[in-house]
Amino acid sequence: MGTIQITLPDGSSRQAPRGITPAEIARQISPRLAEEALVARVSSSNPPPAGVASGAASDGELVDLSRPLEHDARLAILTAKDPAALEVFRHSAAHLLAAAVLELFPNVKLGIGPPIENGFFYEFLREEPFTPEDLERIEAKMRELAAQDIPNERKLLPKAEALELYRRSGQPFKCELVEEKAAEPMVSFYTTGKFLDFCRGPHIPSTGRIRAFKLMNISGAYWKGQEGNPQMQRIYGACFYTQAELDDYLHKLEEAKRRDHRRLGSELDLFSIQEEAGPGLIFWHPRGGLVRKLMEDWLREELLRRGYQLVFTPHIMRLDLWKTSGHTNFYRENMFGAIEVEKADYQLKPMNCPGHILIYKSRLRSYRDLPIRLAELGTVYRYERSGVLHGLLRVRGFTQDDAHIFCRPEQIESEIEACVDFAFAVLRTFGFDRYEVELSARDPAHPENYAGTVEDWARAEGALVGTMQRMKIPFKKMEGEAVFYGPKIDVKLIDAIGRPWQLTTVQFDFNLPRRFGLEYVGEDGSRHQPLMVHRALWGSVERFFGILIEHYAGAFPAWLAPVQVEVLPVSGKFTDYAKQVTDAVAAAGFRGHLDDRNEKLQAKIRDAQLQKVPYMLVVGGKEAEAGNVAVRHRSRGDLGPQPLADFLAALHREVDTRATS
């Protein structure tokens, strides 16, 4: 039988009989490890590259604990502490879902069932739609099967036999998957009780560990995501190792519903989407428009302070411009159709960059002019399918806080650094103190998807990496996530309930300057090609506004609130004094509103609270006599009586410092 050498993550090694399984090795190490083990990572016995720890995520193949080991190998036993095991855990939960559905609805046709962030889904074809009551039955059946601790077992079948098995059982989508994906003569299957699925695995040993899950909802999805294919029903579930983790996730979902910018946008009268005008197009109402003005005023002042020049470019330009830029080749599916004007094709702009390039090209530049930083709050139009539109966060017409920087090669890293510094200033100003940074690089396996040479990309990615390292900013490299014209830095903010949102992007571009023949006269008198940086801080005004609504649950800080002060007379007898207070608030430069309705005071306070007004000034006989106001704060409650001048001075300090708490 022979022996093999197994090397463990701590560097120790042991001799073991050939064919031993990771589960047996886990039992030898400790009963506790055997009990907690979920999956194994196996790799060749060669030592890992310098700087890569044995058992690191990039090192080795995930396999079942029951997989026999036939050769010398490095082995890591993964438990719930390892993030890689969670994906396997959720994949097994998807199989548990399919097993439960087949027991209850044996005639369903099976699609795919992958793990996803926070859970899993499985697709089914069924003539009748699944109902909420069906979900309850399915979840109960899943719990029943989980309690039986059914093994997940791997089987190998010849491809022809696998196809025949699925044909006999009436599973056309599985036949299709086997035909397409099964390259080896023997096809990998997994069984969970009566359920048999074509799957490469791996899976956790049995169903008994899957306890903290909940079926969430049902949605429609075309088979393989292609219109014209059969419409599947996709059942989604949330899944975690522990009930506490699941409860925390469900609580965050409820909190997210409470903060949903679409609901709050309507309740606070901030914006709307009008079906008469078309989906994905935003109408800013007066209150939302006022918040937008305050945001944009701050940004424009900051742009000028940081050496940017403000420009404006047309919303529509000749289609040939987009051919020169390369957008018609790389971005056509996201552009609206061409518009014919006097026998020439024009295009609604999906980007601001070609317009800024034309401004740069309007005259010959000197090296002394560079860097040139052109900034625009420019409205662009992109074709998004109706199924992905989502309030302010995914729209068809939106305003980018766009800038393009034209510079010399020796200026590039300092300009990128300034962009990143500007991004952090945005985060601080609008009340975000947590963020993540990603560096999106090209996929070297698919050079056809990118413009420029390998050397261009190496130089560009090196500049971004060098800047991040010099600024001591941790970042995650995302291979294959770059846009077609260059690598980029993405800053994701973390909101009040821990959700990441894509925000700032800083994109290197060596492509467009070449395509448009951009030049500057260098110190040597010769003509040179400038480098170009694309930079957006908010991403778009609409998206950032939606994020702000959800981050603050509609309760904007005082400097951004559309109404900062609500004046509430106790009764009609004190309306005159209330008007004097309202006039004083306005004269001090604040946005005040007088609620002189013939309503009880408690009803007025409730309505001001619902409108998220930061401050309420209650005025009655005592206040009128003393020249005071009784101050209420929307979250801190009753702050007591104050001289009006003192309140206004304190509010000035809060607004002038742009306090966010």
C-alpha positions as CSV (number, residue, x, y, z in Angstrom):
1,M,0.0,0.0,0.0
2,G,2.9,2.3,0.8
3,T,3.0,5.6,2.7
4,I,2.9,9.3,1.8
5,Q,4.3,12.4,3.6
6,I,1.7,14.9,4.8
7,T,3.0,18.4,5.6
8,L,0.8,20.5,7.9
9,P,0.5,24.4,8.0
10,D,2.8,24.7,11.0
11,G,5.6,23.0,8.9
12,S,5.4,19.7,10.7
13,S,5.1,16.5,8.7
14,R,4.0,12.9,9.2
15,Q,4.0,9.6,7.4
16,A,0.6,8.2,6.6
17,P,-0.8,5.3,4.6
18,R,-1.6,6.0,1.0
19,G,-5.3,6.6,0.6
20,I,-5.8,8.2,4.1
21,T,-8.4,11.0,4.1
22,P,-8.2,14.5,5.5
23,A,-10.9,13.5,8.0
24,E,-8.8,10.7,9.4
25,I,-5.8,13.1,9.7
26,A,-8.0,15.6,11.5
27,R,-9.0,12.9,14.0
28,Q,-5.4,12.0,14.6
29,I,-4.5,15.7,15.3
30,S,-7.4,16.2,17.8
31,P,-11.0,15.2,18.4
32,R,-12.0,18.9,18.4
33,L,-10.5,19.5,15.0
34,A,-12.2,16.5,13.6
35,E,-15.5,17.8,15.0
36,E,-15.0,21.3,13.6
37,A,-13.5,20.4,10.2
38,L,-15.5,21.4,7.1
39,V,-13.2,21.0,4.1
40,A,-9.5,20.5,3.3
41,R,-7.0,22.3,1.2
42,V,-4.5,20.1,-0.5
43,S,-1.5,21.1,-2.6
44,S,1.7,19.5,-3.8
45,S,4.4,18.9,-1.3
46,N,6.7,21.5,-2.9
47,P,7.3,24.4,-0.5
48,P,5.3,27.6,-1.2
49,P,7.0,30.6,-2.8
50,A,8.8,33.0,-0.5
51,G,6.4,35.2,1.4
52,V,3.4,32.9,1.0
53,A,2.4,30.9,4.0
54,S,1.6,27.2,3.7
55,G,-2.1,26.8,3.5
56,A,-2.7,30.4,2.2
57,A,-5.8,31.0,0.2
58,S,-3.9,31.1,-3.1
59,D,-2.1,27.8,-2.4
60,G,-3.8,24.5,-3.2
61,E,-7.2,22.9,-4.1
62,L,-10.2,22.6,-1.8
63,V,-11.3,19.0,-1.4
64,D,-13.8,17.0,0.6
65,L,-12.6,15.7,3.9
66,S,-13.4,12.2,2.6
67,R,-11.1,12.5,-0.5
68,P,-8.3,9.9,-0.3
69,L,-4.8,11.3,-0.5
70,E,-2.6,9.3,-2.9
71,H,0.6,11.4,-3.0
72,D,2.8,13.5,-0.8
73,A,1.0,16.7,-0.1
74,R,0.7,19.8,2.0
75,L,-2.6,19.7,3.9
76,A,-4.7,22.3,5.8
77,I,-7.9,21.3,7.6
78,L,-10.3,24.2,7.3
79,T,-12.9,25.1,10.0
80,A,-15.3,28.0,10.4
81,K,-12.4,30.2,11.2
82,D,-11.3,30.1,7.5
83,P,-13.1,32.3,5.1
84,A,-12.7,29.8,2.2
85,A,-14.7,27.2,4.2
86,L,-17.7,29.5,4.3
87,E,-18.2,29.4,0.6
88,V,-18.2,25.6,0.7
89,F,-20.6,25.7,3.6
90,R,-23.0,27.8,1.7
91,H,-22.7,25.7,-1.4
92,S,-23.7,22.7,0.7
93,A,-26.7,24.7,2.0
94,A,-27.8,25.2,-1.7
95,H,-27.7,21.4,-2.2
96,L,-29.8,21.1,1.0
97,L,-32.3,23.5,-0.5
98,A,-32.5,21.5,-3.8
99,A,-32.9,18.2,-1.9
100,A,-35.8,19.7,0.1
101,V,-37.5,21.2,-3.0
102,L,-37.3,17.8,-4.8
103,E,-38.9,16.0,-1.9
104,L,-41.8,18.4,-1.8
105,F,-42.1,19.1,-5.6
106,P,-40.6,16.1,-7.4
107,N,-41.5,17.4,-10.9
108,V,-39.3,20.6,-10.7
109,K,-36.5,21.0,-13.2
110,L,-33.2,21.9,-11.6
111,G,-30.9,24.7,-12.7
112,I,-27.8,25.9,-10.8
113,G,-27.2,26.5,-7.1
114,P,-24.1,28.4,-6.2
115,P,-23.0,30.1,-2.9
116,I,-23.3,33.9,-2.9
117,E,-22.4,36.6,-0.5
118,N,-24.3,36.0,2.8
119,G,-26.0,32.8,1.5
120,F,-26.9,30.8,-1.5
121,F,-29.6,30.3,-4.2
122,Y,-30.9,27.5,-6.4
123,E,-32.8,27.8,-9.6
124,F,-35.9,25.8,-10.5
125,L,-38.3,25.6,-13.4
126,R,-41.9,25.0,-12.3
127,E,-45.1,25.8,-14.0
128,E,-46.7,27.2,-10.8
129,P,-44.9,30.0,-9.0
130,F,-43.6,29.3,-5.5
131,T,-45.5,31.1,-2.8
132,P,-44.4,32.4,0.6
133,E,-46.2,29.4,2.1
134,D,-44.1,27.2,-0.1
135,L,-41.0,28.8,1.2
136,E,-42.1,28.0,4.8
137,R,-42.7,24.4,3.8
138,I,-39.3,24.2,2.0
139,E,-37.4,25.7,5.0
140,A,-39.1,23.3,7.4
141,K,-38.1,20.4,5.1
142,M,-34.5,21.7,5.0
143,R,-34.4,21.7,8.8
144,E,-35.8,18.2,8.9
145,L,-33.1,17.0,6.4
146,A,-30.4,18.9,8.3
147,A,-31.4,17.2,11.6
148,Q,-30.9,13.8,9.9
149,D,-27.2,14.7,9.4
150,I,-27.3,13.2,5.8
151,P,-23.8,12.7,4.3
152,N,-22.8,14.7,1.2
153,E,-21.1,12.0,-0.9
154,R,-19.1,12.3,-4.1
155,K,-19.6,9.8,-6.9
156,L,-18.0,9.5,-10.3
157,L,-20.0,8.4,-13.4
158,P,-19.0,8.1,-17.0
159,K,-20.3,11.1,-19.0
160,A,-22.6,9.0,-21.2
161,E,-24.1,7.4,-18.1
162,A,-24.5,10.8,-16.4
163,L,-26.4,12.2,-19.5
164,E,-28.6,9.1,-19.6
165,L,-29.4,9.5,-15.9
166,Y,-30.5,13.1,-16.3
167,R,-32.5,12.3,-19.5
168,R,-34.4,9.5,-17.7
169,S,-35.2,11.8,-14.8
170,G,-36.3,14.7,-17.0
171,Q,-33.7,17.2,-16.1
172,P,-32.8,19.0,-19.4
173,F,-30.8,21.9,-17.8
174,K,-28.6,19.4,-16.0
175,C,-28.0,17.5,-19.3
176,E,-27.0,20.8,-20.9
177,L,-24.5,21.5,-18.1
178,V,-23.0,18.1,-18.3
179,E,-22.6,18.4,-22.1
180,E,-20.9,21.8,-21.7
181,K,-18.8,21.5,-18.6
182,A,-17.9,17.8,-18.2
183,A,-14.5,17.6,-19.9
184,E,-13.2,14.4,-18.2
185,P,-14.5,10.9,-19.1
186,M,-15.7,10.6,-15.5
187,V,-18.3,13.1,-14.2
188,S,-18.3,14.3,-10.6
189,F,-21.7,14.1,-8.7
190,Y,-22.7,14.7,-5.1
191,T,-25.6,13.0,-3.3
192,T,-27.5,14.5,-0.4
193,G,-30.0,11.7,0.5
194,K,-32.2,11.2,-2.6
195,F,-30.8,14.3,-4.3
196,L,-28.1,13.8,-6.9
197,D,-26.4,16.8,-8.5
198,F,-23.7,17.3,-11.1
199,C,-21.1,19.2,-9.1
200,R,-17.4,19.5,-8.9
201,G,-17.6,20.3,-5.1
202,P,-16.2,20.2,-2.6
203,H,-18.9,20.0,0.2
204,I,-19.0,19.8,3.9
205,P,-19.3,16.2,5.2
206,S,-23.0,16.2,6.0
207,T,-26.1,18.3,6.5
208,G,-26.0,18.4,10.3
209,R,-23.8,21.5,10.5
210,I,-26.2,23.6,8.5
211,R,-28.5,25.1,11.1
212,A,-28.4,28.9,10.9
213,F,-30.2,29.6,7.6
214,K,-33.4,31.3,6.4
215,L,-35.1,31.3,3.0
216,M,-35.5,34.9,2.0
217,N,-37.3,35.5,-1.2
218,I,-38.0,34.3,-4.8
219,S,-37.1,36.1,-8.0
220,G,-37.2,35.3,-11.7
221,A,-34.1,34.7,-13.7
222,Y,-33.6,33.6,-17.3
223,W,-31.6,30.4,-17.7
224,K,-28.0,31.3,-18.0
225,G,-29.0,35.0,-17.7
226,Q,-30.0,35.2,-21.4
227,E,-33.3,36.6,-22.6
228,G,-35.3,34.2,-24.6
229,N,-34.2,31.2,-22.4
230,P,-36.7,29.7,-20.0
231,Q,-37.7,31.7,-17.0
232,M,-36.4,30.1,-13.8
233,Q,-37.6,30.7,-10.2
234,R,-34.6,31.5,-8.0
235,I,-35.0,30.8,-4.3
236,Y,-32.5,32.8,-2.2
237,G,-31.4,31.9,1.3
238,A,-29.2,33.5,4.0
239,C,-26.8,31.2,5.7
240,F,-24.2,31.6,8.4
241,Y,-22.2,29.3,10.8
242,T,-24.1,30.5,13.9
243,Q,-27.6,31.7,14.7
244,A,-26.0,34.9,16.2
245,E,-24.4,35.7,12.9
246,L,-27.7,35.1,11.0
247,D,-29.7,37.2,13.5
248,D,-27.2,40.0,13.1
249,Y,-27.5,39.8,9.3
250,L,-31.3,39.8,9.5
251,H,-31.2,42.8,11.8
252,K,-29.0,44.7,9.3
253,L,-31.5,43.8,6.6
254,E,-34.4,45.3,8.6
255,E,-32.2,48.4,9.3
256,A,-31.5,48.7,5.6
257,K,-35.2,48.6,4.9
258,R,-35.7,51.4,7.4
259,R,-33.0,53.4,5.7
260,D,-34.1,52.6,2.1
261,H,-33.5,55.9,0.1
262,R,-36.5,55.2,-2.2
263,R,-39.0,55.2,0.7
264,L,-37.3,58.1,2.5
265,G,-37.0,60.0,-0.7
266,S,-40.8,59.9,-1.0
267,E,-41.5,60.5,2.7
268,L,-39.2,63.5,2.9
269,D,-40.2,64.8,-0.6
270,L,-36.6,64.7,-1.9
271,F,-36.9,63.2,-5.4
272,S,-39.1,61.0,-7.5
273,I,-39.0,58.8,-10.6
274,Q,-41.9,59.5,-13.0
275,E,-43.2,56.7,-15.2
276,E,-44.5,59.2,-17.7
277,A,-40.9,60.4,-18.3
278,G,-39.4,56.9,-18.2
279,P,-37.5,54.6,-15.8
280,G,-34.1,55.5,-14.4
281,L,-34.6,59.3,-14.8
282,I,-34.5,61.4,-11.6
283,F,-36.7,64.4,-10.7
284,W,-35.2,66.4,-7.9
285,H,-37.8,68.0,-5.7
286,P,-37.2,71.4,-4.0
287,R,-35.9,69.9,-0.8
288,G,-33.7,67.4,-2.5
289,G,-32.6,70.1,-4.9
290,L,-31.6,72.2,-2.0
291,V,-29.4,69.4,-0.5
292,R,-27.9,68.9,-3.9
293,K,-27.0,72.6,-4.1
294,L,-25.3,72.5,-0.7
295,M,-23.3,69.4,-1.8
296,E,-22.3,70.9,-5.1
297,D,-21.4,74.3,-3.5
298,W,-19.0,72.6,-1.1
299,L,-17.5,70.6,-3.9
300,R,-17.0,73.5,-6.3
301,E,-15.3,75.6,-3.6
302,E,-13.0,72.7,-2.8
303,L,-12.2,72.1,-6.5
304,L,-11.2,75.7,-6.9
305,R,-9.1,75.6,-3.7
306,R,-7.3,72.5,-5.0
307,G,-6.4,74.0,-8.3
308,Y,-9.1,72.7,-10.6
309,Q,-10.7,74.7,-13.4
310,L,-14.5,74.4,-13.9
311,V,-15.8,73.6,-17.3
312,F,-19.1,72.7,-19.0
313,T,-19.4,70.4,-22.1
314,P,-22.4,69.6,-24.3
315,H,-24.8,66.7,-23.6
316,I,-24.7,65.5,-27.2
317,M,-21.7,65.3,-29.6
318,R,-20.9,63.6,-32.9
319,L,-20.7,59.9,-32.9
320,D,-17.3,60.0,-34.5
321,L,-15.9,61.4,-31.3
322,W,-16.9,58.2,-29.5
323,K,-15.3,56.2,-32.3
324,T,-12.1,58.0,-31.8
325,S,-12.2,57.5,-28.0
326,G,-12.9,53.8,-28.4
327,H,-16.2,53.8,-26.6
328,T,-18.1,52.5,-29.6
329,N,-15.8,49.4,-29.5
330,F,-15.6,48.8,-25.8
331,Y,-18.7,50.5,-24.3
332,R,-21.4,50.3,-27.0
333,E,-23.8,48.2,-25.1
334,N,-24.0,50.8,-22.4
335,M,-24.7,53.7,-24.8
336,F,-28.0,54.9,-26.1
337,G,-28.6,54.7,-29.8
338,A,-27.3,57.3,-32.2
339,I,-29.4,60.4,-33.1
340,E,-29.4,61.6,-36.7
341,V,-29.1,65.3,-37.1
342,E,-28.7,66.7,-40.7
343,K,-27.5,63.4,-42.0
344,A,-24.8,63.1,-39.3
345,D,-24.9,60.7,-36.3
346,Y,-24.8,62.2,-32.8
347,Q,-24.5,60.5,-29.5
348,L,-25.8,61.3,-26.0
349,K,-22.6,61.4,-24.0
350,P,-22.0,58.4,-21.7
351,M,-18.8,60.0,-20.4
352,N,-17.4,63.5,-20.0
353,C,-13.8,62.7,-20.9
354,P,-13.9,63.3,-24.7
355,G,-15.4,66.8,-24.0
356,H,-12.6,67.7,-21.6
357,I,-10.0,66.3,-24.1
358,L,-11.4,68.7,-26.8
359,I,-11.0,71.6,-24.4
360,Y,-7.4,70.6,-23.8
361,K,-6.8,70.3,-27.6
362,S,-8.3,73.7,-28.3
363,R,-4.8,75.2,-28.2
364,L,-1.2,74.0,-27.9
365,R,-0.1,73.6,-24.3
366,S,3.3,74.2,-22.8
367,Y,4.9,72.0,-20.1
368,R,4.6,75.1,-17.9
369,D,0.7,74.8,-18.2
370,L,0.7,71.3,-16.7
371,P,-0.9,69.9,-14.8
372,I,-4.2,71.0,-16.1
373,R,-7.1,69.9,-13.9
374,L,-10.5,70.2,-15.6
375,A,-13.6,69.5,-13.5
376,E,-17.2,69.3,-14.4
377,L,-20.5,68.3,-12.8
378,G,-21.5,66.8,-16.1
379,T,-24.7,64.9,-16.8
380,V,-24.2,61.7,-18.8
381,Y,-26.6,59.1,-20.2
382,R,-26.1,55.4,-20.1
383,Y,-28.4,52.6,-21.2
384,E,-29.1,50.4,-18.2
385,R,-31.6,47.5,-18.6
386,S,-34.7,48.1,-16.6
387,G,-34.1,45.0,-14.4
388,V,-31.0,46.6,-12.8
389,L,-32.3,50.1,-12.2
390,H,-32.5,50.9,-8.5
391,G,-33.7,54.3,-7.2
392,L,-30.8,56.8,-7.2
393,L,-28.2,54.1,-7.2
394,R,-28.6,52.8,-10.7
395,V,-30.1,55.2,-13.2
396,R,-30.0,56.1,-16.9
397,G,-29.2,59.8,-16.6
398,F,-26.9,61.1,-13.8
399,T,-24.4,63.8,-13.0
400,Q,-20.8,62.8,-12.5
401,D,-18.5,64.9,-10.4
402,D,-15.9,64.3,-13.1
403,A,-12.4,65.6,-13.5
404,H,-9.6,64.9,-15.9
405,I,-6.0,65.8,-15.2
406,F,-3.5,66.2,-18.0
407,C,0.1,66.1,-16.7
408,R,3.7,65.2,-17.4
409,P,5.1,61.7,-16.6
410,E,7.0,63.0,-13.6
411,Q,3.8,64.6,-12.1
412,I,1.6,61.5,-12.3
413,E,2.2,60.0,-8.8
414,S,1.8,63.4,-7.1
415,E,-1.5,64.0,-8.9
416,I,-2.8,60.5,-8.0
417,E,-1.8,61.2,-4.4
418,A,-3.7,64.5,-4.5
419,C,-6.8,62.7,-5.9
420,V,-6.7,60.1,-3.1
421,D,-6.2,62.9,-0.5
422,F,-9.2,64.7,-2.0
423,A,-11.3,61.5,-1.7
424,F,-10.5,61.2,2.0
425,A,-11.5,64.8,2.5
426,V,-14.9,64.0,0.9
427,L,-15.3,61.0,3.3
428,R,-14.5,63.1,6.4
429,T,-16.7,66.1,5.3
430,F,-19.8,63.9,4.7
431,G,-19.4,61.8,7.9
432,F,-17.7,58.6,6.8
433,D,-14.8,57.3,8.9
434,R,-14.4,53.8,7.4
435,Y,-13.4,52.8,4.0
436,E,-11.7,50.1,1.8
437,V,-9.4,50.6,-1.1
438,E,-9.0,48.4,-4.1
439,L,-6.6,48.6,-7.0
440,S,-8.2,47.2,-10.2
441,A,-5.7,45.7,-12.6
442,R,-6.2,44.1,-16.0
443,D,-6.6,40.3,-16.5
444,P,-3.3,39.3,-18.2
445,A,-5.0,36.2,-19.7
446,H,-7.3,38.4,-21.8
447,P,-5.3,41.3,-23.3
448,E,-7.9,41.6,-26.1
449,N,-10.2,43.3,-23.6
450,Y,-7.9,46.2,-23.0
451,A,-6.4,49.1,-24.9
452,G,-2.7,49.8,-24.8
453,T,0.5,47.7,-24.6
454,V,1.7,45.4,-21.8
455,E,4.4,47.9,-21.1
456,D,1.8,50.7,-20.7
457,W,-0.2,48.7,-18.3
458,A,2.9,47.7,-16.2
459,R,3.9,51.4,-16.0
460,A,0.4,52.5,-15.0
461,E,-0.2,49.8,-12.4
462,G,3.2,50.5,-11.0
463,A,2.3,54.2,-10.5
464,L,-0.9,53.4,-8.7
465,V,0.8,50.8,-6.5
466,G,3.7,53.1,-5.7
467,T,1.3,55.9,-4.7
468,M,-0.7,53.6,-2.3
469,Q,2.5,52.3,-0.7
470,R,4.0,55.8,-0.3
471,M,0.7,57.0,1.4
472,K,0.7,53.8,3.6
473,I,-2.8,53.0,2.5
474,P,-3.7,49.3,2.6
475,F,-5.3,48.1,-0.6
476,K,-6.6,44.9,-2.3
477,K,-5.5,44.1,-5.8
478,M,-8.4,43.1,-8.0
479,E,-7.1,41.3,-11.1
480,G,-9.4,41.6,-14.2
481,E,-11.5,44.5,-12.7
482,A,-9.7,47.4,-14.6
483,V,-11.6,49.4,-17.2
484,F,-10.5,49.0,-20.8
485,Y,-8.4,52.1,-20.9
486,G,-6.3,51.8,-17.8
487,P,-6.0,50.5,-14.2
488,K,-7.8,52.3,-11.3
489,I,-8.0,52.9,-7.6
490,D,-11.5,52.5,-6.1
491,V,-12.4,53.8,-2.6
492,K,-15.4,52.1,-1.0
493,L,-16.9,53.8,2.0
494,I,-18.5,51.8,4.9
495,D,-21.8,53.3,6.0
496,A,-23.5,53.5,9.4
497,I,-24.7,49.8,9.3
498,G,-21.4,48.4,7.9
499,R,-22.2,48.2,4.1
500,P,-19.5,49.0,1.6
501,W,-20.4,51.4,-1.2
502,Q,-18.3,52.1,-4.3
503,L,-17.5,55.8,-4.2
504,T,-14.3,57.4,-5.5
505,T,-12.4,56.1,-8.6
506,V,-9.1,57.3,-9.8
507,Q,-8.2,55.9,-13.2
508,F,-5.0,56.1,-15.1
509,D,-5.3,56.6,-18.9
510,F,-2.5,56.3,-21.4
511,N,-4.9,55.4,-24.1
512,L,-7.1,58.5,-24.8
513,P,-4.1,60.9,-25.1
514,R,-2.7,58.7,-27.8
515,R,-6.1,58.3,-29.6
516,F,-6.7,62.0,-29.7
517,G,-3.1,63.0,-30.4
518,L,-2.7,65.2,-27.3
519,E,0.5,67.1,-27.1
520,Y,2.4,69.7,-25.1
521,V,5.6,71.5,-25.9
522,G,8.3,70.3,-23.5
523,E,11.2,72.1,-21.9
524,D,13.3,70.8,-24.8
525,G,11.1,72.5,-27.4
526,S,9.8,69.2,-28.7
527,R,6.3,67.9,-28.6
528,H,5.4,65.3,-26.0
529,Q,2.2,63.3,-25.1
530,P,0.7,64.1,-21.7
531,L,-0.6,61.5,-19.4
532,M,-4.2,61.6,-18.2
533,V,-6.0,60.8,-15.0
534,H,-9.8,60.3,-14.7
535,R,-11.1,61.2,-11.3
536,A,-14.6,61.0,-9.7
537,L,-15.1,61.5,-6.0
538,W,-18.8,60.9,-5.5
539,G,-19.1,58.7,-8.6
540,S,-22.3,60.5,-9.3
541,V,-24.4,63.1,-7.5
542,E,-27.4,60.8,-7.6
543,R,-25.7,57.8,-6.2
544,F,-23.9,59.7,-3.5
545,F,-27.1,61.4,-2.5
546,G,-28.8,58.0,-2.2
547,I,-25.9,56.7,-0.1
548,L,-26.2,59.8,2.2
549,I,-29.9,59.3,2.7
550,E,-29.3,55.7,3.8
551,H,-26.2,56.5,5.9
552,Y,-28.1,59.1,7.9
553,A,-31.5,57.4,7.6
554,G,-32.7,60.7,6.1
555,A,-31.6,62.7,9.2
556,F,-29.0,64.8,7.5
557,P,-26.5,66.8,9.6
558,A,-27.6,70.3,10.2
559,W,-25.4,71.8,7.5
560,L,-27.1,69.7,4.9
561,A,-30.7,69.5,6.2
562,P,-33.2,71.2,3.8
563,V,-35.0,72.6,6.9
564,Q,-32.7,73.2,9.8
565,V,-35.1,74.8,12.3
566,E,-38.8,74.2,12.7
567,V,-40.6,76.9,14.8
568,L,-43.6,75.6,16.7
569,P,-45.9,78.0,18.5
570,V,-47.8,76.4,21.4
571,S,-51.0,77.9,20.2
572,G,-52.3,80.6,17.8
573,K,-51.9,83.3,20.5
574,F,-48.1,83.1,20.1
575,T,-47.9,83.1,16.3
576,D,-46.6,86.7,16.2
577,Y,-43.6,85.9,18.4
578,A,-43.1,82.7,16.4
579,K,-42.9,84.7,13.2
580,Q,-40.3,87.0,14.9
581,V,-38.2,83.9,15.8
582,T,-38.6,82.5,12.2
583,D,-37.5,85.8,10.8
584,A,-34.5,85.9,13.1
585,V,-33.5,82.4,12.1
586,A,-33.6,83.4,8.4
587,A,-31.7,86.6,9.1
588,A,-29.0,84.6,10.7
589,G,-28.6,82.6,7.4
590,F,-30.4,79.5,8.4
591,R,-33.3,77.5,6.8
592,G,-36.3,77.9,9.1
593,H,-39.9,77.0,8.7
594,L,-42.9,78.1,10.8
595,D,-45.5,75.5,11.6
596,D,-48.5,77.8,12.3
597,R,-51.2,75.1,11.7
598,N,-54.1,74.8,14.0
599,E,-52.8,71.6,15.5
600,K,-51.8,70.4,18.9
601,L,-48.1,70.9,19.8
602,Q,-47.4,67.2,20.1
603,A,-48.7,66.7,16.6
604,K,-46.4,69.4,15.3
605,I,-43.4,67.9,17.1
606,R,-44.2,64.5,15.7
607,D,-44.4,65.8,12.2
608,A,-41.1,67.7,12.5
609,Q,-39.6,64.5,13.8
610,L,-40.9,62.5,10.9
611,Q,-39.4,65.1,8.5
612,K,-36.0,64.7,10.3
613,V,-35.7,68.4,11.1
614,P,-32.6,68.8,13.3
615,Y,-34.0,71.5,15.7
616,M,-37.4,72.5,16.9
617,L,-38.0,75.8,18.7
618,V,-41.1,75.7,20.8
619,V,-42.5,79.1,21.7
620,G,-45.2,80.0,24.2
621,G,-46.0,82.7,26.8
622,K,-42.8,82.2,28.9
623,E,-40.6,82.2,25.8
624,A,-42.2,85.3,24.3
625,E,-41.9,87.2,27.6
626,A,-38.2,86.3,28.1
627,G,-37.1,86.4,24.4
628,N,-36.2,82.7,24.7
629,V,-36.9,79.5,22.8
630,A,-37.5,76.0,24.1
631,V,-35.1,73.9,22.1
632,R,-35.7,70.3,21.0
633,H,-33.3,68.2,19.0
634,R,-34.6,65.4,16.8
635,S,-32.5,62.7,18.6
636,R,-31.4,64.3,21.9
637,G,-34.9,65.5,22.8
638,D,-35.7,68.5,25.0
639,L,-32.6,70.7,25.5
640,G,-34.5,73.3,27.6
641,P,-35.0,77.0,27.2
642,Q,-32.3,79.2,25.7
643,P,-31.9,82.8,24.6
644,L,-32.5,82.9,20.9
645,A,-29.1,84.5,20.3
646,D,-27.3,81.7,22.2
647,F,-29.1,79.1,20.1
648,L,-28.2,80.8,16.8
649,A,-24.6,81.1,17.9
650,A,-24.4,77.4,18.7
651,L,-26.1,76.5,15.4
652,H,-23.5,78.7,13.6
653,R,-20.7,76.7,15.1
654,E,-22.3,73.4,14.2
655,V,-23.0,74.4,10.6
656,D,-19.7,76.3,10.0
657,T,-17.7,73.2,11.1
658,R,-20.0,70.9,9.1
659,A,-20.5,68.7,12.1
660,T,-21.9,65.3,11.3
661,S,-23.0,64.1,14.7
